[in-house]
Amino acid sequence: MTSRRKFMTILGGGVILAAGGIGGWATSRDPAGARKPWETAKALDAGASGDLRIFALSHAILAPNPHNRQPWLADLSTPGEITLHFDTTRRLPETDPYDRQLTIGLGCFVELLTMAAAETGYRAEVRLFPEGEPQPLLNERPVAHIRLIADSTVERDPLFAQVFARHTNREAYDTARPVAAATLDPIAAAARTARIDHATGTEEVAALRALSWEAMEIELRTYRTMKESVDLMRIGKAEIEANPDGISLVGPLNEGLDLLGLMDRQAMLDPGSMVFTEGMKAQKVQFDTAMGFLWLTTPANSRADQIAAGRDYVRMHLAVTEAGLALQPFSQALQEYEEMAGKYADMRTALRISDNETLQMFVRLGYGPGIRPAPRWPLTTRIRSA
């Protein structure tokens, strides 16, 4: 087993990597190829798209989604129409046993597609679950049928300007910069159907930090839920570019540790290992630097409600970006598996969620450093039939 001294010496390690004469190797470890879909979408001309569906879909695939699974498949076999399907190979059965979170991700996709279509002067007519809502899991039936209709009255959404700046920021936030409630009040207006609330007071934020971390500890220490995440880890440039989904551990430090055998996946699952202990410490920084919280609730929890939650969530995230803030979902306490039931109830109580409401999203806020876009599969891989 790796000693703590060795682990921490190497963890201090950008220095050691450079001192070892491989500074050039370190600077080449950016998985730029996995971010090309962002560049492709940004380069498209809304007024010159040969097939406006490609413009809309190129932006839709940039949507936030759980564990970056990118669970969308588009059928383009009918001109001017898109049939959206769920990729059943992208499930998260342990942490998202009813596909609720993945459905929210599909809602984010639909909203960005609709916003992008408006940029080209088209209205997206969205019909959800045309063959019925699949329960208790999503299946092969369509999630949505979307017609793009030319409409000179369609209004461009000002939030669309933030699409390429919107990123989930998992870095430490600036604890010297409080988040003012007045900054968050206008963000609630971005939602169309969901209710958005926030917490910025010192005591309430501290309590929510603690509760969120308790939920995170349960996920980390429950073998099957932790294994789900570990199995989706992509460590270093080669793995990320080969599979630009899942949990990306990017950078020369992560890749160097992996090459030295210090990112062993089995050790990550062992609460007695140094790898597990240090990993927990690194994750706790996210919780300790939360400077505020936002949450989103819907009046019910049908599949249509979950799609609506996703559409409002990405709008909320764009509005947060516009306000100059960083955001990261803390979804652990919202997950519907047995070990989490107690924290699920505690979180609802802490946020004063009524019995007839569903807490769909809960995120930390703060002022964070600039980050690069998350990896994405190219659009061509997300088209089932052209």
C-alpha positions in Angstrom: 0.0 0.0 0.0 1.3 3.5 -0.8 2.6 5.3 2.3 1.1 8.6 3.2 4.5 10.2 2.8 5.0 8.9 -0.7 1.4 9.8 -1.7 1.7 13.4 -0.4 5.1 13.9 -1.9 3.8 13.0 -5.3 0.5 14.8 -4.7 2.6 17.9 -4.2 3.7 16.8 -7.5 3.4 19.2 -10.3 6.8 20.2 -9.1 8.2 16.6 -9.1 6.8 16.0 -12.6 8.5 19.2 -13.9 11.7 18.4 -12.0 11.8 15.0 -13.6 12.4 16.6 -17.0 8.9 16.0 -18.3 7.5 19.5 -18.2 6.9 19.3 -21.9 4.9 16.1 -21.4 2.8 17.8 -18.7 1.9 20.7 -20.9 0.7 18.3 -23.6 -1.8 16.5 -21.4 -4.8 18.7 -22.2 -7.6 16.6 -23.8 -8.4 19.3 -26.3 -9.9 16.8 -28.8 -12.7 16.0 -26.3 -13.8 19.6 -26.3 -14.0 20.0 -30.1 -17.9 19.9 -30.1 -17.8 23.2 -28.2 -15.6 24.8 -30.9 -17.7 23.3 -33.7 -21.0 24.7 -32.3 -19.4 28.1 -31.7 -18.1 28.3 -35.3 -21.6 27.6 -36.8 -23.4 30.5 -38.5 -27.0 30.6 -37.5 -28.0 32.2 -40.7 -26.1 29.9 -43.0 -26.9 26.4 -41.7 -27.6 23.9 -44.4 -29.7 21.9 -42.0 -30.9 24.1 -39.2 -31.4 20.9 -37.1 -27.6 20.5 -37.0 -27.2 24.0 -35.6 -29.8 23.3 -32.9 -28.4 19.9 -32.0 -24.8 21.1 -31.9 -25.8 23.5 -29.1 -28.1 21.0 -27.4 -25.4 18.4 -26.9 -23.6 21.0 -24.7 -26.3 20.6 -22.1 -25.4 19.7 -18.5 -26.3 16.1 -17.5 -25.6 13.7 -14.7 -22.1 12.2 -14.6 -21.7 13.7 -18.2 -23.4 10.6 -19.6 -24.9 12.5 -22.5 -27.9 10.1 -22.8 -29.5 11.7 -25.9 -30.0 10.1 -29.3 -31.6 12.1 -32.2 -33.5 10.5 -35.1 -33.4 12.9 -38.1 -35.1 10.6 -40.6 -38.0 13.0 -41.2 -36.9 16.4 -42.7 -37.5 19.3 -40.4 -38.2 17.1 -37.4 -36.2 15.6 -34.6 -37.3 12.6 -32.5 -35.4 12.5 -29.3 -34.6 9.1 -27.7 -32.9 8.1 -24.4 -29.8 6.0 -24.8 -30.5 3.1 -22.5 -26.8 2.2 -22.3 -26.2 5.4 -20.4 -28.1 4.6 -17.1 -26.9 5.3 -13.6 -28.8 2.5 -11.9 -27.2 2.9 -8.4 -27.5 6.7 -7.9 -30.4 7.4 -10.3 -32.5 4.2 -9.9 -35.6 5.7 -11.6 -33.8 7.8 -14.3 -35.1 11.0 -12.7 -31.8 12.8 -13.0 -31.1 11.6 -16.5 -34.6 12.8 -17.5 -33.7 16.3 -16.1 -30.5 16.1 -18.3 -32.8 15.5 -21.3 -34.8 18.5 -20.3 -31.6 20.6 -20.4 -31.0 19.3 -23.9 -34.5 20.2 -25.1 -34.2 23.7 -23.7 -30.8 24.4 -25.4 -32.2 23.0 -28.7 -35.2 25.3 -28.4 -33.0 28.4 -27.7 -30.7 27.5 -30.6 -33.6 27.1 -33.0 -34.9 30.5 -32.1 -31.5 32.0 -33.1 -32.2 30.8 -36.7 -35.8 32.2 -36.7 -37.5 28.9 -36.0 -39.9 27.8 -33.2 -39.4 24.4 -31.7 -42.7 22.7 -31.3 -42.1 20.1 -28.6 -44.4 17.1 -27.9 -43.2 15.1 -24.9 -43.5 11.4 -24.7 -45.7 11.0 -27.8 -46.1 7.2 -27.1 -46.7 7.7 -23.3 -44.5 8.4 -20.3 -42.2 5.4 -19.5 -42.3 4.3 -15.9 -40.5 3.3 -13.7 -37.6 3.6 -16.1 -37.0 5.3 -19.4 -37.1 3.0 -22.4 -36.9 2.9 -26.2 -40.1 5.0 -26.6 -39.4 8.6 -27.7 -38.7 11.2 -25.1 -39.9 14.0 -27.4 -41.0 14.7 -31.0 -39.8 18.2 -32.1 -40.8 20.1 -35.2 -38.9 23.2 -36.3 -41.3 25.7 -37.7 -40.3 29.0 -39.4 -41.7 31.8 -37.3 -40.8 35.5 -37.8 -42.3 36.3 -34.4 -40.0 33.9 -32.4 -37.9 35.8 -29.9 -34.3 35.1 -29.3 -33.5 34.3 -25.7 -30.9 36.7 -24.1 -29.6 33.8 -22.0 -28.4 32.1 -25.2 -25.4 34.4 -25.0 -24.1 32.4 -22.0 -24.2 29.0 -23.7 -20.4 28.8 -24.2 -19.5 30.3 -20.8 -21.8 27.9 -18.9 -19.8 25.2 -17.2 -20.2 23.1 -14.1 -17.4 24.4 -11.8 -16.1 21.8 -9.3 -13.1 23.9 -8.2 -12.8 25.5 -4.8 -14.8 28.8 -4.6 -13.5 32.0 -3.1 -14.5 32.0 0.6 -13.6 35.7 0.9 -16.4 36.6 -1.5 -19.9 36.2 -0.1 -22.8 35.7 -2.4 -25.4 38.4 -1.9 -29.1 37.4 -1.8 -29.9 40.4 -4.1 -27.7 38.8 -6.8 -29.8 35.7 -6.7 -33.3 37.2 -6.6 -33.4 37.9 -10.3 -32.2 34.4 -11.2 -35.5 32.9 -10.1 -37.2 34.8 -12.9 -35.3 32.6 -15.4 -37.5 29.6 -14.5 -40.8 29.1 -16.4 -42.5 26.5 -14.3 -40.3 25.4 -11.4 -39.8 27.2 -8.2 -36.3 28.4 -7.4 -35.2 29.4 -3.9 -31.8 30.3 -2.4 -29.8 30.4 0.9 -27.0 32.8 1.5 -27.1 33.5 5.3 -24.0 32.3 7.1 -25.8 29.9 9.5 -28.0 28.4 6.9 -25.2 27.9 4.5 -23.1 26.2 7.1 -25.9 23.8 8.0 -26.5 23.0 4.3 -22.8 22.4 3.8 -22.7 19.9 6.6 -25.9 18.1 5.5 -24.6 17.9 1.9 -21.3 16.5 3.0 -23.0 13.9 5.2 -24.9 12.8 2.1 -21.7 12.7 0.0 -20.1 10.5 2.6 -22.9 8.0 2.3 -22.4 7.9 -1.4 -18.7 7.5 -1.1 -18.9 4.8 1.5 -21.6 2.8 -0.1 -19.7 0.4 -2.3 -22.1 0.1 -5.2 -22.8 3.8 -5.6 -19.1 4.6 -5.3 -18.2 1.9 -7.8 -20.7 3.4 -10.3 -18.6 6.6 -10.2 -15.3 4.9 -10.2 -16.3 2.8 -13.3 -17.1 6.1 -15.1 -13.8 7.8 -14.3 -11.7 8.8 -17.3 -8.1 9.5 -16.0 -5.9 11.5 -18.3 -5.9 12.6 -21.9 -6.0 9.3 -23.6 -8.9 7.9 -21.6 -10.9 11.2 -21.9 -10.5 11.5 -25.6 -11.3 7.8 -26.1 -14.5 8.2 -24.0 -15.5 11.8 -23.7 -18.2 11.2 -21.1 -18.3 10.2 -17.4 -16.1 11.8 -14.7 -13.0 13.4 -16.2 -9.9 13.6 -14.1 -7.8 15.8 -16.2 -4.3 17.3 -15.9 -0.7 16.2 -15.6 -1.0 15.6 -11.9 -3.9 13.1 -12.2 -2.3 11.4 -15.2 1.1 11.3 -13.4 -0.4 9.7 -10.3 -2.2 7.2 -12.5 1.0 6.3 -14.3 2.7 5.8 -11.0 -0.1 3.4 -9.9 -1.5 5.9 -7.3 -4.9 6.2 -8.9 -5.8 2.5 -8.5 -9.5 2.1 -9.0 -9.8 -0.7 -6.5 -8.0 1.4 -3.9 -10.6 4.2 -4.6 -13.3 1.8 -3.4 -11.5 0.8 -0.2 -12.3 3.2 2.7 -9.2 1.9 4.5 -6.8 3.0 1.7 -4.8 6.2 1.5 -6.2 6.8 -2.0 -9.8 6.8 -0.6 -8.9 9.0 2.3 -7.1 11.6 0.2 -9.9 11.5 -2.4 -12.4 12.3 0.3 -10.3 15.3 1.5 -10.1 16.6 -2.0 -13.9 16.3 -2.4 -14.7 18.0 0.9 -13.0 21.2 -0.3 -16.0 21.6 -2.7 -18.4 21.5 0.3 -16.3 23.7 2.6 -16.2 26.5 -0.1 -19.9 26.6 -0.9 -20.9 30.2 -0.4 -24.6 29.9 -1.1 -27.1 27.4 -2.4 -29.9 27.4 -5.0 -32.6 24.7 -5.3 -35.3 24.0 -7.8 -38.7 22.3 -7.1 -41.6 21.2 -9.2 -45.2 20.7 -8.1 -45.2 17.0 -9.1 -42.8 14.4 -10.4 -44.1 13.1 -13.7 -41.7 12.6 -16.6 -43.0 15.9 -18.0 -42.2 17.6 -14.7 -38.7 16.2 -14.8 -38.2 17.5 -18.3 -39.6 20.9 -17.2 -37.2 20.9 -14.3 -34.3 20.3 -16.7 -35.4 23.1 -19.0 -35.6 25.5 -16.0 -32.3 24.2 -14.5 -30.3 25.0 -17.6 -31.9 28.4 -17.7 -31.0 28.9 -14.1 -27.5 27.9 -14.8 -27.2 30.3 -17.7 -28.6 33.1 -15.5 -26.1 32.2 -12.8 -23.3 32.4 -15.4 -24.6 35.8 -16.5 -24.3 37.0 -12.9 -20.7 36.0 -12.8 -21.1 33.2 -10.4 -20.0 29.5 -10.5 -22.3 26.6 -9.8 -22.0 22.8 -9.1 -24.9 20.4 -8.4 -24.9 18.6 -5.0 -27.3 15.8 -6.0 -26.3 13.2 -3.4 -29.1 14.0 -0.9 -31.7 14.0 -3.6 -30.9 10.5 -4.8 -33.5 7.8 -4.3 -31.7 4.7 -3.0 -32.2 3.0 0.4 -29.0 4.2 2.1 -29.8 7.8 1.3 -33.4 7.8 2.5 -32.6 9.6 5.8 -30.6 12.4 4.3 -33.2 12.7 1.5 -35.8 13.4 4.2 -33.4 15.7 6.1 -32.7 17.8 3.1 -36.4 18.3 2.3 -37.0 19.4 5.9 -34.0 21.8 5.8 -35.2 23.4 2.6 -38.9 23.4 3.7 -40.1 21.3 0.8 -43.8 20.6 1.1 -45.2 17.0 0.8 -46.7 17.7 -2.6 -43.5 19.1 -4.1 -40.4 17.4 -5.6 -37.0 18.7 -4.9 -35.3 18.2 -8.4 -32.0 20.1 -8.2 -29.8 21.5 -5.4 -26.5 23.3 -6.2 -23.7 25.2 -4.5 -22.8 28.7 -5.5 -19.7 30.9 -5.3 -17.1 32.8 -7.2 -14.8 30.3 -8.8 -11.8 30.2 -11.1 -12.2 30.0 -14.8 -12.4 26.5 -16.1 -12.5 24.7 -19.5 -15.5 23.1 -21.1 -16.4 19.5 -20.2 -15.7 16.7 -22.8 -18.4 15.9 -25.3 -19.1 13.2 -27.8 -19.2 14.6 -31.4 -22.7 15.2 -32.7 -22.4 12.4 -35.3 -22.2 9.9 -32.5 -25.5 11.1 -31.0 -27.5 10.8 -34.2 -29.3 7.4 -34.4 -30.8 7.8 -37.9 -30.2 10.6 -40.4 
